Amino acid sequence: MAESDTDPADQFDANISPAKLDEGLPGLWVRYRRLPRNVFAISFVSLLNDASSEIIYPLLPVFLSLTLGASPGIVGLIEGTAESVSSLLKLFAGYFSDRRGKRKAFVVAGYSLASLSRPLLAFATSWYQVLAIRLTDRIGKGIRGAPRDAMIADTVAIEERGLAFGFHRAMDHSGAVIGPLISYLLIMLVADNRNALTASDFNKIFLFASIPALAAVLVALFLVRESPSTTETKSVSAVKPPRFSLRGFDSNFKLYLVLVALFTLSNSSDAFLLLRAQTAGVPLAMIPLLWVALHVSKVVSSLYGGDLSDRLGRRRLIVSGWILYAAVYAGFAFVTEQISVWILFLIYGIYFGLAEGAEKALVADLVRPEQRGMAYGLYNLAFSITVLPASLLMGGLWTWRGPVLAFLVSAALGATSAVLMLMLVKTPVRSQAG
């Protein structure tokens, strides 16, 4: 990939006229409507699966701490280990999807494993059983993640990558809006005391979460299609098979991975944000609604953020998102009132809209088409290297000195990553080649 010291990602695309930039919301919807059907199918699968996951996730830290007696350190161990294993497996899944030239089987298998494991939480009686179940769930995520992202990149042209990944993240976060709403309604229906759920209450809610997970598997099986680009990638790979290593990737992409890993060291599990909300006085019954508010913010900002990364440049959006993240975590260090918690959660959602889609689109920009599965695997490996230390660091600092120090350290790491990203990573010259 050719590189340029003048980052064209920090400029408007020369092919986009000022009139098109000013066309506003109607023009944005037109661009979304033109996305390939496979992007919509994959995004709908993510919506259903995330709805299932997010019925459970906002309640899981409370279930662990109040029902099973787990400490903040144990919560960090469970979530950090689960996400670390997931990210590590994405490397292998991405590599083998490149080798085979087919990605759908990995996607279906990953969603199937998650849908089978999730209902088992209803029968967990100890934190190490929850750890085993969460590991199985995240193994499914690891199997499907990189091949799914590569399918999206295979399906769209370079000028639509940010839009496609932004739309996918928006649909994923829409599931995270629906899930906690369902969770809140279930609390209203099954709990005698809505601010002190029993083990039986949790069990009923966890069992219900298996329904949208099963629906996600069926949609993936019958509606998602192998993209035409995958066949082309297979023919290229037959001549020069992808290597299971960093060889073949340029130094710019490797540097990007290093900075992603550094930023992830600041990005501990969101379970700590939920615990922080609880310590700041947010009632237990309101936790799912707080989670809904966060994901509404993610949905709206993702719809705009992906499109902006196509227009204004990936690096600019990523750096902006990381700086906003650092500011929000600094705010969580000192939060003491419910209203402040709600405001911080809404601002935190904007970080995802700015950075998530742009980060994934930049991966595809930096590598050749036949490398995409492996590249997304390496991108997720960068998370796996530091996601467990991040949660252990947050949990350990919280237990040792309290939440103020824990959140301030994370904010400092996030801000440092943003500055280094701005200074060191170059964006390749944009072309119309896929």
N, C-alpha and C positions, 0 to 999 in steps of 0.2 A: 504493500500500500504506500502510495506517495504521501509525503508529509509537507506541511507548510508552516513556517514560523508565524505567519499571519493567519490566525485561526479563522477560517471562513465560517465556522459554526457560530462565531460571535458577530456575524454580519447577517443582514437580510439576504435570503436567497435571491440571486440576480434574476431568476426566472419568475419571481413573484412580483407582480405590479403593486404599486401603492393602493390602487383601487381594490385589488383582491384582499390586501391586508385590512382594508376598511369595510369589507363586506359584512363583517359581524356575525352574529349568531346564525342567521339563515344560511350563509355561506358555509359555516362550520358544519351544520347539519347535512348540507349537500355532500360535503366531503365524507362524512361518516356513512351516508347512505351508499356511497360508491365503493366502500370497502368490500372485499371478497366475502362470499357467504361463509367460507371456512373460518374467517375471523369471528363472525357472529356466532357460529356453532361452538367454537372453542371458548369464546367468552361466556356463552350461556352455561356451558359445563362448569366453568369456574364460578359463576354466580350461584348455581345450585350447590356445589361442593362447599363453597365458603358460607352459604347460609347454614348448612349443616354444622360446619366447624364452629361458627360464631354463635350458634345456640349454646354451645358448651363453653367456649373460651372465656367469656367475661365472668362466668361463675366458677371456673376451674381454680383460680388462686384462692378464692373464698372457700371452696370445697376442700382444698388442700390444707389451708390454715385453720379453719374453724372445725371442720368435720374430722379430718385426719390428723390434725395437730402438727402439720409441717411448718417449719420456720421459713423466713424469707430466703435463707441460704439454700434450703431444699427446693423451694420454688424455682430459684435460679438454676440449680443443678438439673432439674427435670426439663425445663424449657430450653436451657442452653444445650444440654446433651441431645435432646430431640432435634433441634434445629441444626446442630452441628452434623449429626448423622445424615440428616436430609440433604444438606448442602454437599457433603462429601459424595453421596450416591449420585447426585446430579452430574458429577464429573464422569462417572462410569456410564450412566445412561446416555449422556450426550455423545460420548465417544462411540458407543456401540450403535447409536442411531445413525451416526455418520457412516460407520462401517457397513451397516445393512442398507442404507439408503431408504429406510422406512422408519417412521416415527410413531405412527398411530398405535401400534401394539404396546409401546411403552406407556403412552398416555392412558389407554384403557386399563392396563394392568395397575398403574399407579393409583388411579381413582378407585378401582375395585378393592385394593388392599385397604385403603383408607375407610371405605364404606363398611368393610367387614370388622374393622377394629374398633371403630367409634362406639358402638353400642355396649362394648365390654366395660366401659367406664361405669355403667350402671351397677356393676357387680364388684367394683374395687372397694377393698376395705383397708388398704394401706398405701402409703405414698409410693413404695417401690412397685406396686402393681400399676399405679397410674403411670409411673415412669416407663414400664414395659409397654403399656398400651399406647402412650404418646410416641414412643420409639417406633412402634409398628405403623402408626398413622403417618408419621413423618418419613418413614421409609417409602411409603406410597408416594408422598410428595416428592421425594428424591428421585424416584423412578420416572415420574411424569414431567417434572419441571423443565429440564433443559430441552428434551425433545419437543415439548409443547411450545416453548419460546422459539425454537428453531423453525417449527411449522409456521408460526406467525411471520417470522422473518422471510421464510421461503415464499410465502403467499403474496407479499406486497412489494411494491417498488420502493426504492430508497427514499423518495420524497414523501412516502406515506408511512414510513416505519414508526415515527413518533406518534402519528395519529393512531395507528393500529395498536401499538402497545399501550397508549393512553386509554383507548377504548377498552382494551382487555382489562387493564387495571381498574377502570371505572366499573365494569361489570362485576369484577371480583369484589370490589368494595361495596357494590350494591347488594351482593349476597351478605356482606357483613353488616349491612343496614337491616336487611330482612331477618337475619338470624337472631340478633338480640331483641328485636321486636317480638318475634315468636317466643323467645326466652322469657321476656317480660310478661307476655300474655299467659304463658304456662305457669309462671309464678303466681299470677293473680288467680288462676284456676285451681292449682293443686296445693298451694301452701296455706296452712292455717294461720301461720305467723309469717308475713311477707318479709320481715326483716330478720328472721331467724329460721332459715330453711333447715329441715331435717334431712338425714341421709336418704329417707324414702322420697322426699321431694326432689332431691338431686337425681335420684335414680330414674324417676319418671321423665324428667326433662332430658336426660342423656339418651334414654331409649328413643324418644321422639326424634332426636337428631339424626337417626339412621334413615329416615324417610327421604329427605332431599338428597342425601348422599347416594342412595340407590338410584334416584332419578338422574343424578349426574352421570353415573356409569352407563345408563341406558342411552342417554343423549350422546355421550362420547362414542359408544359402540355403533349407533345407527346414523348419526348425523355428521360426525367429523370425518373428513376425507383426507387422504394423503394429497399434499399439494403437488402440482406438476413439477415444481422446482426440485422436489425431492428426487424424482427420477433422473433429472439432469445431474444432480449432485452425485448420485450413485454411479453414473457413467464416468464422471471425473475421478471418483474415488477408486474405481476399478483400475484406472491407469496408475494413480498415485494414492494409495490408501492413507487415510489420516493416521498420524502417529499419536500414541498415547503419551504425550509429553508436551513441553512448552516449545520444543524445536519447531520451527516453521512460523512462529508468531514473532512479530517484530517487538523491539524494545519499548515502543510507545504503548502497545497493548499490555505488556508485562508490567509497566509502570502503573498503568490504570488499575490493574488487578491489585497491586501493592497498596494503592491508596484506598480502594474499596475495602480491603482487609483492615486497614488502619481505621477507616470510618466505622466499620462494623464493630471494632473494639469499643466504640462509644455507644453502640446501638444495642443495648441489652433488651431482654424480653419486655414486651408491653405489659406483661403481668405486673411488673413493678409500678407502672403508671396506675394500674387499677388499685394496687395496694396503697399507693400514695393518695389516690382519691379517697379511699376509705379512711385513711388517717387524717385527712383534711375535713372529714365530716360528711361526705356524701353517703346517704343511706344505702344499705345493701340492695333494696328493691329498685333503686335508681341507677345502679351500676350498669345494667343492660341498656338503659336509655342513654347514659353517658357514652357508651360504646357505639350506639346508633348515631349520636351526634358526631362523633369522630369520623365515622365512615360516610356520613352524608357529606362532610367536608372533603373527604378523600374522593368521593365520586365526582363532585363538582370540579374540584381542582384537577383531577386526572383528565377529565374531558377537555379542559383547556390546556393543561400542561403538556400533554403529548403533542398537540397541534403546535403549541409555541416552540417546542424543541425542533420541529421541522422548519419553522420560520426564523427563529432567533438563534438557534444553535444548541446542541446538546450540553456542551460544557457550561454555558451560562446558566442553564436551568439547573444542572446538577449542583453547581457551586451555590446558587441561590438557595436551593433546597437544604443543603447541608448547613449553611449559615443559619437558616431559620430553625432547623433542628436544634442547633447548639443554643440558640436564644430561648427556645421553649424549655429545654432541659434546665437551663439556668433558672427559668421561672418556676419550674417544679421544685427546685431546691428550697424555695422560700414560700411556697403557696400555703395559705392557712385558711382560706375561705372557699365555700362551695362555688360561688360565682366565678372565682379566679380559676378553679379547676375546670369548669365548663369552657371558659374562654381559652385556656391553654390547650385543651383537647381539640377545639375547633381550629386553632392555629396550627397545631401539630398535624392535622389532616392535610393542610396545604403543603407541608413538606413532602408528603407522599406524591401529591399531584405534580409537583415540580421535578422531583428526582427519579421516581421509580421508572416511569416510561422512558425518560431520557437516558437513564443508565443502561437499560436493556437495548434501546435503539442504538446507542453508541457502540455496544459490543458488535452488532452486525456491521456497523460502519467501519470498524477497525480490522475486520478479518475477511478472508475470502469465503465465497458461498459454501465450498466443500468443508470448511472448518467450523461452520456455525454451531453444530451440535457440541463439538469439543469445546468451542469458545464459551458457550453458555455453561457448560460443565465447569470450566475453569473459573468463570465469573462466580458461580455458586460455591466453588471450592474456596474462593477468597473469603466468602462468608464463613464457611465451615472452620477455617483456621482460627478465627477470632470470636465467633458467635458464642461458643461455650465460655471462653475466658471473659467475654463481656458480661455475661449474666453472672458468672461466679464473682467477678470484680464488683459488680453492682451489689449483689447479695452480701458479699463479704464486707464491703465498706459500710453498707446499711447496718449490718449487725454490729460492726465495730464502732462506728462513729455516728450512725444515724443517716437519714436520707439526704440531708443538706450536702455533706461532703460527697456522697455517692453521685448525686445528680450534677454537682459542679465539675467533678472529674470527667464525667461523660460529656458535658458541654465543652470543656477545654479540648478534649480529643476530637470532637466533631468539628470545631472551628479550625483546628490545626489541619485536619484533612481537607477542608474546603480551600484554605489558603494554598496548600501544596498542589491541589488539583488545578487551581487557576494558574499557578506558576509553571508547572512541569508537564502537564499532559497536552499534547497537540491533537487536533482533529484532522483527519486526512482530508485531502482535497475532495470535495463532493463531486460525484459523477452520477450518471444515470445507470451505470452498470450495477446489476444486482449483487 
